[in-house]
Amino acid sequence: ASSSVKQAGETGKTYVNVFLSTFRHFMSPTELLEKLLTRLAHFEKSTTPQGRDAHQQTLFMILRVIAGLRMRRPKLTEGFVESELSVEIQNRLLETVYDLVCDGQLKFAHLLRMKLIDKVTVPMYVPVLDRILLETKDMKLVEGPVWRALMKFEAKHVAIQIILINNMYYRDLDVQEMLYLSRKSVYDDCPKFGAFTSFHNSLKTWFVSRFLDIERQRDRDKFMKFCLKILKWLIRLQDFSTAISFFALLNTTALLRLHWDSKILEQLLGKHEGYLMSDPSNNFGYYRKLLEQASQTPPFFMIVPSFLGDLVYANEQPKYLDTGNPEEEKKYLNYPKLLRQYLMLNKFTEYMTADFAASVQGKKKNLEIWNILNGFQGDDPDVDLIDVSRKLVPQGRPI
């Protein structure tokens, strides 16, 4: 009997977790909190054990809903952010804090107040890029060619520093933004995912621009060999997220048309790990095999667009169960679909908590390398890199 009770408890806990992770499919956070606050008021004066228990459980639910709020697009004024909640529901929550204090429930009042400060009344969001540039703001600019300054370090050490930077963006991702994007492709409403995407685009632009800064092909060959070593270390250190971006930048048209050494071309065009990871056959089977192996030895970094694609696929399943009875149409939510999405989000969150910087010895910030990389900033994104490549080498290699 005790095992049955335990199993029922675990089932109930899973159901609550699934609901809190996926309720946005059928109601907004404001609508859910309105219902929970009404329920809280109903049990507020209850004297029965069941009523007091229901009151406490409702408080826990309110705290978890607020903890799961996602940040909306920053306002135009210096990074201020909007809340997902209406002003009316924010005021009701503040009144609830006051009521809890008056009722002597100081612990819950404190917890609710801190959650509101953290998730609703956040005055300022400091973008990851600002935090990165702050690290090297007092350091001198790099003298001479940037690519040459970078090659003074071992490829492994450069790869580690790139991963540490990616780690900051990766751990800043919001799973609720991911779930939102699986339903609506409104990237402006997802600033953290937008920052992550911008970082990877900037990384590509920065490295391709450094290649095009080099005048002699012999020096470009040296830098390419160095970058191929970086790619190998990114994969070996299980940052598949950055590795796929790095592989893409090395295979841009602006670079492939240049006259490379034959051995370099074999590596660029051959079926090495970077190529195999981006191979879509068998639903990116090679990458998923690497991911399965990496999950046994965290930390590692998933390819975020691939994960988002899996979420989109799961979201395309029917919203309601088809019971075959026309009278029950849209009556029952498709719980297996919601459960699958919850398990995916939960696994992604679990991976995010495995901090790369704290997990392995020797992975400390090297601010000299960070200063060279400069947050992968300083290049005009509107410049056509293919045009720059053509001016550098008019008669390029046929692609």
C-alpha positions in Angstrom: 0.0 0.0 0.0 2.8 2.4 0.9 4.5 1.8 -2.5 1.2 2.6 -4.2 0.9 5.9 -2.3 4.5 6.8 -3.2 3.9 6.0 -6.9 0.7 8.1 -6.8 2.7 11.0 -5.2 5.4 10.8 -7.9 2.7 10.7 -10.6 1.0 13.8 -9.1 4.4 15.6 -8.9 5.2 14.9 -12.5 1.7 16.1 -13.6 2.2 19.4 -11.7 5.7 19.8 -13.2 4.4 19.1 -16.7 1.5 21.6 -16.2 3.8 24.4 -14.9 6.2 23.9 -17.8 3.6 23.9 -20.6 0.5 25.8 -19.4 1.2 28.6 -21.8 -0.2 26.4 -24.6 -3.7 27.1 -23.3 -3.5 30.1 -20.9 -1.3 33.0 -20.0 0.6 33.4 -16.7 -1.8 36.3 -15.8 -4.8 34.0 -16.3 -3.2 31.2 -14.3 -2.3 33.5 -11.4 -5.8 35.0 -11.4 -7.2 31.5 -10.9 -4.6 30.6 -8.2 -5.2 33.9 -6.3 -9.0 33.2 -6.3 -8.2 29.7 -5.0 -5.9 31.1 -2.3 -8.6 33.5 -1.1 -11.1 30.6 -1.0 -8.9 28.6 1.4 -7.5 31.6 3.3 -9.8 31.3 6.4 -10.2 27.5 6.3 -9.7 25.8 9.6 -9.7 22.2 8.4 -6.4 20.4 7.8 -7.4 19.8 4.1 -8.2 23.5 3.6 -4.9 24.7 5.2 -3.0 22.2 3.1 -4.7 23.4 -0.1 -3.9 27.0 0.9 -0.2 26.1 1.3 0.0 24.1 -1.9 -1.6 27.1 -3.8 1.0 29.4 -2.4 3.8 27.0 -3.6 2.1 27.0 -7.0 2.0 30.8 -7.2 5.7 30.9 -6.3 6.6 28.4 -9.0 4.6 30.2 -11.7 6.4 33.5 -10.8 9.8 31.8 -10.8 9.1 30.5 -14.3 8.2 33.9 -15.8 10.3 34.7 -18.9 11.7 38.1 -19.6 10.2 40.0 -22.5 11.9 42.3 -24.9 13.9 45.1 -23.2 12.4 48.5 -23.3 14.1 51.3 -25.2 15.3 52.9 -22.0 18.6 51.4 -21.0 17.8 47.7 -20.9 14.7 47.9 -18.7 12.6 44.8 -19.2 8.9 44.2 -19.3 7.0 41.7 -17.2 4.7 38.9 -18.6 2.1 39.9 -16.0 -0.5 42.6 -16.2 -0.3 45.6 -13.9 -3.5 44.4 -12.2 -2.2 41.0 -11.3 1.1 42.5 -10.1 -0.9 44.7 -7.7 -2.9 41.7 -6.5 0.3 39.8 -5.8 1.6 42.8 -3.8 -1.6 42.8 -1.8 -1.1 39.0 -1.2 2.3 39.8 0.3 0.6 42.3 2.7 -2.1 39.8 3.6 0.4 37.1 4.4 2.3 39.4 6.7 -0.9 40.3 8.5 -1.7 36.6 8.8 1.7 35.9 10.4 2.9 33.8 7.4 6.2 35.7 7.2 8.2 33.0 5.4 5.7 32.9 2.5 5.5 36.7 2.5 9.2 37.0 2.2 9.5 34.3 -0.5 6.7 35.9 -2.6 8.2 39.4 -2.2 11.7 38.2 -3.3 10.2 36.4 -6.3 8.3 39.5 -7.3 11.5 41.6 -7.0 13.5 39.1 -9.0 11.0 38.3 -11.8 8.5 41.1 -12.0 10.0 44.4 -10.8 13.5 43.8 -12.3 14.8 47.3 -12.9 17.6 46.4 -15.2 18.9 43.5 -17.2 22.7 43.6 -18.0 23.3 41.9 -21.3 25.9 39.1 -21.4 28.0 41.1 -24.0 28.2 44.0 -21.6 29.4 41.6 -18.8 32.1 40.2 -21.2 33.4 43.6 -22.3 33.5 44.8 -18.7 36.1 42.1 -18.0 38.7 43.8 -20.3 37.6 47.4 -20.3 40.9 48.5 -18.6 43.2 46.6 -20.9 45.1 48.1 -23.8 44.0 47.5 -27.4 45.9 44.7 -29.3 48.8 46.0 -31.3 49.5 44.6 -34.7 47.4 41.9 -36.6 44.8 40.4 -34.3 45.1 37.0 -35.9 48.8 36.9 -35.2 48.3 37.9 -31.6 45.8 35.0 -31.2 48.2 32.5 -32.6 50.7 33.2 -29.8 48.4 30.9 -27.7 47.8 27.2 -28.1 44.6 26.3 -30.0 43.3 24.4 -27.0 43.6 27.4 -24.7 41.8 29.6 -27.3 39.1 27.0 -27.6 38.6 26.9 -23.8 38.2 30.7 -23.7 35.7 30.6 -26.6 33.7 28.0 -24.7 33.8 30.1 -21.5 32.3 33.0 -23.4 29.7 30.7 -25.0 29.0 29.3 -21.5 27.8 32.8 -20.4 25.3 33.0 -23.2 24.3 29.4 -22.9 23.5 29.5 -19.2 21.6 32.8 -19.7 19.1 31.1 -22.0 15.5 30.8 -20.8 13.7 27.5 -21.5 10.4 29.4 -21.5 11.6 31.5 -24.4 12.4 28.2 -26.2 8.9 26.9 -25.6 7.5 30.2 -26.7 9.6 30.1 -29.9 8.3 26.5 -30.6 4.8 28.1 -30.8 5.5 31.5 -32.3 8.6 32.6 -34.3 8.6 36.1 -32.7 12.3 36.4 -31.9 12.0 40.1 -30.7 10.1 38.8 -27.7 13.0 36.5 -26.7 16.0 38.7 -25.9 18.1 36.0 -24.3 17.8 33.6 -27.3 18.4 36.7 -29.5 21.6 37.5 -27.7 22.7 33.8 -28.0 22.1 33.9 -31.7 23.8 37.2 -32.2 26.9 35.9 -30.4 27.2 33.0 -32.8 26.7 35.2 -35.8 29.3 37.7 -34.5 31.8 34.8 -33.9 31.4 33.8 -37.5 31.8 37.3 -38.8 34.8 38.0 -36.6 36.8 34.9 -37.6 36.0 35.3 -41.4 37.0 39.0 -41.2 40.3 38.0 -39.5 41.1 35.7 -42.5 40.3 38.5 -44.9 42.6 40.8 -43.0 45.6 38.6 -44.0 47.2 39.6 -47.2 49.4 36.6 -47.9 47.9 33.2 -48.7 50.7 31.5 -46.8 49.7 33.3 -43.6 46.0 32.5 -44.2 47.0 28.8 -44.5 48.8 29.0 -41.1 45.7 30.7 -39.5 43.4 28.1 -41.1 45.4 25.2 -39.7 45.2 26.9 -36.3 41.4 27.3 -36.6 41.0 23.7 -37.6 42.8 22.8 -34.4 40.4 25.0 -32.4 37.5 23.2 -34.1 38.8 19.8 -33.0 39.2 21.0 -29.4 35.7 22.5 -29.4 34.3 19.0 -30.3 36.7 17.2 -27.9 35.6 19.5 -25.0 31.9 18.8 -26.0 30.9 22.3 -27.0 28.8 21.2 -30.0 27.0 24.5 -30.0 30.1 26.5 -30.9 31.7 23.7 -32.9 28.9 23.8 -35.5 29.1 27.6 -35.8 32.9 27.3 -36.2 32.6 24.6 -38.8 30.1 26.8 -40.7 32.4 29.9 -40.7 35.3 27.8 -42.0 33.1 26.7 -44.9 31.7 30.1 -45.9 31.9 31.0 -49.6 34.1 34.0 -48.7 36.8 31.6 -47.5 36.3 28.5 -49.7 36.9 30.5 -52.9 40.4 31.3 -51.7 43.4 29.2 -52.9 44.1 26.9 -50.0 46.8 24.3 -49.5 45.7 20.9 -50.8 45.9 19.3 -47.3 43.8 22.1 -45.8 41.2 21.6 -48.6 41.1 17.9 -47.6 40.3 18.9 -44.0 37.7 21.5 -45.0 35.9 19.4 -47.5 36.5 15.9 -46.1 34.1 14.0 -43.9 35.6 15.0 -40.5 33.6 15.4 -37.3 32.5 18.9 -38.1 31.0 17.7 -41.4 29.4 14.7 -39.8 27.8 16.7 -37.0 26.1 18.9 -39.6 25.0 16.0 -41.7 21.1 15.9 -41.5 20.8 12.2 -42.5 19.1 10.0 -40.0 17.8 13.0 -38.2 21.3 14.3 -37.5 22.2 10.8 -36.3 26.0 11.4 -35.9 25.4 14.5 -33.7 22.8 12.7 -31.6 25.2 9.8 -31.1 27.8 12.3 -29.8 25.2 13.9 -27.6 24.2 10.6 -26.1 27.9 9.9 -25.3 28.5 13.4 -23.9 25.5 13.1 -21.6 27.4 10.5 -19.6 30.3 13.0 -19.0 28.9 16.5 -18.6 29.2 19.4 -19.1 28.5 19.7 -22.8 26.6 22.2 -25.0 23.8 21.1 -27.2 23.2 22.6 -30.7 20.5 25.0 -29.6 18.7 25.4 -33.0 18.6 21.6 -33.2 16.9 21.4 -29.8 14.5 24.2 -30.8 13.7 22.1 -33.9 12.8 19.1 -31.7 10.5 21.4 -29.6 8.8 22.7 -32.8 8.2 19.1 -34.0 6.7 18.1 -30.6 4.5 21.2 -30.7 3.1 20.3 -34.1 1.3 17.3 -32.5 -2.4 17.9 -31.9 -3.3 20.1 -29.0 -6.3 18.0 -28.0 -6.8 14.2 -27.9 -9.1 12.8 -30.5 -11.5 10.5 -28.6 -13.6 9.8 -31.7 -16.6 11.4 -30.1 -17.6 14.7 -31.8 -19.2 15.9 -28.5 -15.8 15.6 -26.7 -13.9 17.6 -29.4 -11.3 19.9 -27.7 -12.3 18.5 -24.3 -9.1 16.7 -23.4 -5.6 18.2 -23.7 -3.0 16.0 -25.3 -1.1 15.2 -22.1 1.5 12.9 -23.8 2.5 15.8 -26.0 2.9 18.1 -23.0 4.8 15.4 -21.1 7.3 15.0 -23.9 7.9 18.8 -24.1 8.4 18.9 -20.3 10.9 16.1 -20.4 12.8 17.9 -23.2 12.8 21.2 -21.3 13.8 19.5 -18.0 16.7 17.7 -19.7 17.9 21.0 -21.3 17.7 22.7 -17.9 19.7 19.9 -16.3 22.4 20.3 -19.0 22.5 24.0 -18.4 23.3 23.6 -14.7 26.5 21.7 -15.5 28.8 24.7 -15.4 31.7 24.3 -17.8 33.8 26.9 -15.9 33.5 25.1 -12.6 33.6 21.5 -13.7 37.1 21.0 -15.0 40.4 22.3 -13.6 42.4 24.7 -15.8 39.4 26.3 -17.4 39.9 29.8 -16.0 39.4 33.1 -17.8 42.5 34.2 -19.7 41.7 38.0 -20.0 44.6 38.4 -22.5 42.8 36.1 -25.0 39.4 37.7 -24.1 40.9 41.1 -24.9 42.0 39.9 -28.3 38.6 38.3 -29.0 36.9 41.5 -27.8 33.6 39.8 -27.4 33.7 39.2 -31.2 32.8 42.8 -31.8 34.2 45.5 -34.0 33.2 44.3 -37.5 30.4 45.9 -39.5 27.7 43.2 -40.0 26.5 44.9 -43.2 29.8 44.4 -45.0 29.5 41.8 -47.8 32.4 39.4 -46.9 32.2 37.8 -50.3 32.9 41.2 -52.0 35.9 41.7 -49.6 37.1 38.2 -50.6 36.8 39.0 -54.3 38.8 42.2 -53.9 41.5 40.3 -52.0 41.6 37.4 -54.6 39.8 38.4 -57.8 40.2 34.9 -59.4 39.0 32.6 -56.7 39.1 28.8 -56.6 36.0 27.3 -58.2 33.5 26.1 -55.5 
